[in-house]
Structures are given as C-alpha cells and as structure tokens.
C-alpha cells in the first residue's frame, strides 16, 4: 500500500460499499450499522493522519 493510509483505504471501502448498495439495491440486513461505523472510522483515521 505505497502512499496509502488506513483512512484513505477505509474511505475507499466506504464509498464502494455505499455505491454498491445504492446501485444494486443491496440489503445489508443487520449489517446496516456497518456503513456509519466505517464512515466514522475513516473520518477519525483521516483526521489523525493514519
């Protein structure tokens, strides 16, 4: 992961997840809590510069 931070990686995963859910109308069921948690984690990691 040359030049990538965990925050950037978490943000990329979050955006892909949100996009896939919206485009393909995927239901995450009980994992609906995952996108907000991932968004918070990405934001915190980006703020910390990790």
Secondary structure, DSSP 8 states (H G I E B T S, - for coil): -TT--HHHHHHHHHHHHHHHHHHHT---GGGGHHHHHHHHHHHHHHHHT-
